[in-house]
Amino acid sequence: MIVVYHDIGGAHSAAVAANIHTGNLPSDTVPERSAVLSLPTFDNIEKKDWGRFIHIGKDEFGADVYTLSRQRAPEIVIPAITDLYNILNNTERNEGLYVVDTSATVNLLMKIGGFLSRRLGLVGVGRPIVTYGTLQAYKDIADVVIKAKGKMRENTGKK
C-alpha cells in the first residue's frame, strides 16, 4: 500500500499530515511548535523537490507514506499517479493507493507564511507565520489523516 499526502507546496499541510499518519506527530493533541519545526520536510521543500515523492515513513498497515508538491496542477498530476500505479500493480481501481489532498486545511496564515518563506526566501519572516498557521489548522489536518486511515481500515479489514 502507498499513501500520498499532497498539496501545492508539500511543505506544510502535507508534511504535517504525513507525519501524523506515521505517528511522528500526535493525532489527538496539538503538538508544541518545536515538534513541527523539527520535521525534516516542514517548510524545507525547494523547487528541486516539486513533483517528487518524499518518503516520510511506514504506518501501522505497512503502507509507505509520502508527501508530494504537485503545485497547481492536481488535475494532471493525480491522474498520472493513479494511472501509473494501476499499470504497475495490474489493477484498475487504485487498490492499495491512497492519494490524499490536504490543501483544504491550508489557512490564510499558512498561505502568507509559506509564500514568504518558500517563494520569496524570507524564511526568518515566513516560517514563524506558517508555523503559527499550521498549529491553528492542526486539528483539521489531523481530521484528514483520521479519515484517510478510516478508509484504509475499511478497505483492508484491519483495525
Contacts in CASP RR format, 6 or more apart in sequence:
PFRMAT RR
TARGET T0000
AUTHOR 0000-0000-0000
METHOD contacts of the structure
MODEL  1
MIVVYHDIGGAHSAAVAANIHTGNLPSDTVPERSAVLSLPTFDNIEKKDW
GRFIHIGKDEFGADVYTLSRQRAPEIVIPAITDLYNILNNTERNEGLYVV
DTSATVNLLMKIGGFLSRRLGLVGVGRPIVTYGTLQAYKDIADVVIKAKG
KMRENTGKK
1 61 0 8 1.000
1 62 0 8 1.000
1 63 0 8 1.000
1 64 0 8 1.000
1 96 0 8 1.000
1 97 0 8 1.000
1 98 0 8 1.000
1 152 0 8 1.000
1 156 0 8 1.000
2 63 0 8 1.000
2 64 0 8 1.000
2 66 0 8 1.000
2 85 0 8 1.000
2 96 0 8 1.000
2 97 0 8 1.000
2 98 0 8 1.000
3 18 0 8 1.000
3 21 0 8 1.000
3 59 0 8 1.000
3 63 0 8 1.000
3 64 0 8 1.000
3 65 0 8 1.000
3 66 0 8 1.000
3 98 0 8 1.000
3 100 0 8 1.000
3 148 0 8 1.000
3 152 0 8 1.000
4 53 0 8 1.000
4 65 0 8 1.000
4 66 0 8 1.000
4 67 0 8 1.000
4 68 0 8 1.000
4 81 0 8 1.000
4 97 0 8 1.000
4 98 0 8 1.000
4 99 0 8 1.000
4 100 0 8 1.000
5 13 0 8 1.000
5 14 0 8 1.000
5 15 0 8 1.000
5 17 0 8 1.000
5 18 0 8 1.000
5 21 0 8 1.000
5 65 0 8 1.000
5 66 0 8 1.000
5 67 0 8 1.000
5 68 0 8 1.000
5 100 0 8 1.000
5 102 0 8 1.000
6 14 0 8 1.000
6 67 0 8 1.000
6 68 0 8 1.000
6 69 0 8 1.000
6 70 0 8 1.000
6 74 0 8 1.000
6 77 0 8 1.000
6 78 0 8 1.000
6 99 0 8 1.000
6 100 0 8 1.000
6 101 0 8 1.000
6 102 0 8 1.000
6 103 0 8 1.000
7 13 0 8 1.000
7 14 0 8 1.000
7 69 0 8 1.000
7 70 0 8 1.000
7 101 0 8 1.000
7 102 0 8 1.000
7 103 0 8 1.000
7 106 0 8 1.000
8 69 0 8 1.000
8 70 0 8 1.000
8 71 0 8 1.000
8 72 0 8 1.000
8 103 0 8 1.000
8 106 0 8 1.000
9 45 0 8 1.000
9 50 0 8 1.000
9 69 0 8 1.000
9 70 0 8 1.000
9 71 0 8 1.000
9 118 0 8 1.000
10 41 0 8 1.000
10 45 0 8 1.000
10 67 0 8 1.000
10 68 0 8 1.000
10 69 0 8 1.000
10 70 0 8 1.000
11 41 0 8 1.000
11 42 0 8 1.000
11 43 0 8 1.000
11 44 0 8 1.000
11 45 0 8 1.000
11 69 0 8 1.000
11 114 0 8 1.000
11 118 0 8 1.000
12 42 0 8 1.000
12 43 0 8 1.000
12 106 0 8 1.000
12 110 0 8 1.000
12 114 0 8 1.000
12 130 0 8 1.000
12 134 0 8 1.000
13 102 0 8 1.000
13 103 0 8 1.000
13 105 0 8 1.000
13 106 0 8 1.000
13 110 0 8 1.000
13 134 0 8 1.000
13 137 0 8 1.000
13 141 0 8 1.000
14 67 0 8 1.000
14 68 0 8 1.000
14 69 0 8 1.000
14 102 0 8 1.000
15 39 0 8 1.000
15 41 0 8 1.000
15 42 0 8 1.000
15 43 0 8 1.000
15 45 0 8 1.000
15 56 0 8 1.000
15 67 0 8 1.000
16 25 0 8 1.000
16 36 0 8 1.000
16 39 0 8 1.000
16 42 0 8 1.000
16 102 0 8 1.000
16 134 0 8 1.000
16 138 0 8 1.000
16 141 0 8 1.000
17 67 0 8 1.000
17 100 0 8 1.000
17 102 0 8 1.000
17 105 0 8 1.000
17 141 0 8 1.000
17 144 0 8 1.000
17 145 0 8 1.000
18 56 0 8 1.000
18 57 0 8 1.000
18 65 0 8 1.000
18 66 0 8 1.000
18 67 0 8 1.000
19 25 0 8 1.000
19 39 0 8 1.000
19 56 0 8 1.000
20 26 0 8 1.000
20 27 0 8 1.000
20 141 0 8 1.000
20 142 0 8 1.000
20 145 0 8 1.000
21 56 0 8 1.000
21 59 0 8 1.000
21 65 0 8 1.000
21 145 0 8 1.000
21 148 0 8 1.000
21 149 0 8 1.000
22 56 0 8 1.000
22 57 0 8 1.000
22 58 0 8 1.000
22 59 0 8 1.000
22 65 0 8 1.000
23 59 0 8 1.000
24 39 0 8 1.000
24 56 0 8 1.000
25 31 0 8 1.000
25 35 0 8 1.000
25 36 0 8 1.000
25 39 0 8 1.000
26 142 0 8 1.000
27 142 0 8 1.000
27 145 0 8 1.000
27 146 0 8 1.000
28 142 0 8 1.000
30 135 0 8 1.000
30 138 0 8 1.000
30 139 0 8 1.000
31 135 0 8 1.000
31 138 0 8 1.000
33 131 0 8 1.000
33 132 0 8 1.000
33 135 0 8 1.000
36 42 0 8 1.000
36 131 0 8 1.000
36 134 0 8 1.000
36 135 0 8 1.000
37 43 0 8 1.000
37 127 0 8 1.000
37 131 0 8 1.000
41 54 0 8 1.000
41 56 0 8 1.000
41 67 0 8 1.000
42 131 0 8 1.000
42 134 0 8 1.000
43 114 0 8 1.000
43 117 0 8 1.000
43 118 0 8 1.000
43 123 0 8 1.000
43 127 0 8 1.000
43 130 0 8 1.000
43 131 0 8 1.000
45 54 0 8 1.000
45 69 0 8 1.000
45 118 0 8 1.000
46 118 0 8 1.000
49 69 0 8 1.000
50 69 0 8 1.000
50 70 0 8 1.000
50 71 0 8 1.000
51 68 0 8 1.000
51 69 0 8 1.000
51 70 0 8 1.000
51 71 0 8 1.000
51 77 0 8 1.000
52 68 0 8 1.000
52 69 0 8 1.000
53 66 0 8 1.000
53 67 0 8 1.000
53 68 0 8 1.000
54 66 0 8 1.000
54 67 0 8 1.000
54 68 0 8 1.000
55 64 0 8 1.000
55 65 0 8 1.000
55 66 0 8 1.000
56 65 0 8 1.000
56 66 0 8 1.000
56 67 0 8 1.000
57 64 0 8 1.000
57 65 0 8 1.000
58 64 0 8 1.000
58 65 0 8 1.000
59 65 0 8 1.000
59 149 0 8 1.000
61 152 0 8 1.000
61 156 0 8 1.000
61 158 0 8 1.000
63 96 0 8 1.000
63 98 0 8 1.000
63 152 0 8 1.000
68 77 0 8 1.000
68 81 0 8 1.000
70 77 0 8 1.000
70 78 0 8 1.000
71 77 0 8 1.000
74 101 0 8 1.000
78 99 0 8 1.000
81 97 0 8 1.000
81 99 0 8 1.000
82 94 0 8 1.000
82 97 0 8 1.000
82 99 0 8 1.000
85 91 0 8 1.000
85 94 0 8 1.000
85 97 0 8 1.000
86 92 0 8 1.000
86 93 0 8 1.000
86 94 0 8 1.000
86 97 0 8 1.000
89 95 0 8 1.000
89 96 0 8 1.000
89 97 0 8 1.000
95 155 0 8 1.000
96 155 0 8 1.000
98 148 0 8 1.000
98 151 0 8 1.000
98 152 0 8 1.000
100 144 0 8 1.000
100 145 0 8 1.000
100 148 0 8 1.000
102 141 0 8 1.000
102 144 0 8 1.000
104 140 0 8 1.000
104 144 0 8 1.000
105 137 0 8 1.000
105 140 0 8 1.000
105 141 0 8 1.000
105 144 0 8 1.000
106 137 0 8 1.000
107 133 0 8 1.000
107 136 0 8 1.000
107 137 0 8 1.000
109 129 0 8 1.000
109 130 0 8 1.000
109 132 0 8 1.000
109 133 0 8 1.000
109 136 0 8 1.000
110 130 0 8 1.000
110 133 0 8 1.000
110 134 0 8 1.000
110 137 0 8 1.000
112 126 0 8 1.000
112 129 0 8 1.000
112 130 0 8 1.000
113 125 0 8 1.000
113 126 0 8 1.000
113 127 0 8 1.000
113 129 0 8 1.000
113 130 0 8 1.000
113 133 0 8 1.000
114 126 0 8 1.000
114 129 0 8 1.000
114 130 0 8 1.000
116 122 0 8 1.000
116 125 0 8 1.000
116 126 0 8 1.000
116 129 0 8 1.000
116 130 0 8 1.000
117 123 0 8 1.000
117 124 0 8 1.000
117 125 0 8 1.000
117 126 0 8 1.000
117 127 0 8 1.000
117 129 0 8 1.000
117 130 0 8 1.000
134 141 0 8 1.000
152 158 0 8 1.000
153 159 0 8 1.000
END
